Amino acid sequence: MRYLYLIAGSAIALAGIYYIVDPFIQVTQLMDEIGVIAGLVFLYLGTLNILNYWYGSKARGVRWGAVGANAVMLGICWIIGANPVGLEWGVIAALLLAAALSVSSRFSRPA
């Protein structure tokens, strides 16, 4: 069960990398600024969840930072009315799972 939180954080970080790299692969668009910004936010959030997995029981600041960032990201997705299509449901599910698991320190790696 502990690895589920690591997988959710890694999935969020990988989605961020995809959103950053995707505009550079497409030939028709030179750069999609909103996609790159969203990718950077997802990469930051995934990295924060991975750090919470590794250091959550030792560094409470990282833990509460991850909890706060997950709650803010879920709130933003709810406020803007995100309508995921296709594989984007996986990102929303990973975000929801990471938010739920980041609240408890049981799911961080044992010291």
C-alpha positions in Angstrom: 0.0 0.0 0.0 2.9 2.3 0.6 4.1 2.0 -3.0 0.7 3.2 -4.2 1.5 6.7 -3.0 4.9 6.6 -4.8 3.2 5.4 -8.0 0.6 8.2 -7.8 3.3 10.9 -7.3 5.4 9.4 -10.1 2.4 9.4 -12.4 1.7 13.1 -11.7 5.3 14.0 -12.4 5.3 12.0 -15.6 2.2 13.7 -16.7 3.9 17.0 -16.1 6.9 16.0 -18.2 4.5 15.0 -21.0 2.7 18.3 -20.9 6.1 20.1 -21.0 7.5 18.1 -23.9 4.3 17.8 -26.0 4.2 21.3 -27.5 7.8 20.9 -28.7 7.0 17.6 -30.5 4.0 19.0 -32.5 5.1 20.7 -35.7 2.1 22.9 -36.2 2.5 24.8 -32.9 5.8 26.2 -31.7 4.8 26.4 -28.1 1.6 26.2 -26.1 2.3 28.3 -23.0 -0.6 27.1 -20.9 0.3 23.4 -21.5 3.9 24.1 -20.4 2.8 26.0 -17.3 0.4 23.2 -16.4 3.2 20.7 -17.0 5.5 22.6 -14.6 2.7 22.7 -12.0 2.1 18.9 -12.3 5.9 18.2 -12.2 6.2 20.3 -9.1 3.3 18.6 -7.5 4.5 15.1 -8.4 8.0 15.9 -7.1 6.5 17.2 -3.8 4.5 14.0 -3.4 7.6 11.9 -4.1 9.6 13.9 -1.5 6.7 13.4 0.9 6.9 9.6 0.3 10.7 9.6 1.0 10.9 12.2 3.9 7.3 12.5 5.1 7.8 11.1 8.6 11.0 13.1 9.2 10.2 16.4 7.6 6.7 17.6 8.6 7.1 20.7 6.4 7.3 18.6 3.3 4.3 16.6 4.4 2.1 19.6 5.0 3.3 21.2 1.9 2.3 18.2 -0.1 -1.1 18.0 1.6 -1.7 21.7 0.9 -0.6 21.5 -2.7 -2.8 18.5 -3.3 -5.8 20.2 -1.8 -5.2 23.4 -3.8 -4.8 21.4 -7.0 -8.0 19.5 -6.4 -9.7 22.8 -5.6 -8.5 24.4 -8.9 -9.6 21.3 -10.9 -13.0 21.5 -9.3 -13.4 25.3 -9.7 -12.4 25.4 -13.4 -14.6 22.4 -14.0 -12.0 20.1 -15.5 -13.5 17.8 -18.1 -10.9 15.1 -18.6 -11.0 13.1 -21.8 -9.3 9.8 -22.4 -6.1 9.3 -20.4 -6.5 12.5 -18.5 -8.8 10.6 -16.2 -5.7 8.8 -15.0 -4.1 12.1 -14.0 -7.2 13.2 -12.1 -7.3 9.7 -10.4 -3.6 9.9 -9.5 -4.1 13.4 -8.1 -7.1 12.3 -6.0 -5.2 9.2 -4.8 -2.1 11.3 -3.9 -4.3 13.8 -2.1 -6.0 11.1 -0.1 -2.8 9.3 0.8 -0.7 12.4 1.6 -3.0 13.2 4.6 -1.8 10.2 6.6 1.9 9.8 7.5 1.5 6.0 7.4 1.9 6.0 3.6 5.3 7.6 3.7 8.4 5.5 3.6 9.4 4.1 7.0 12.4 5.9 8.5 
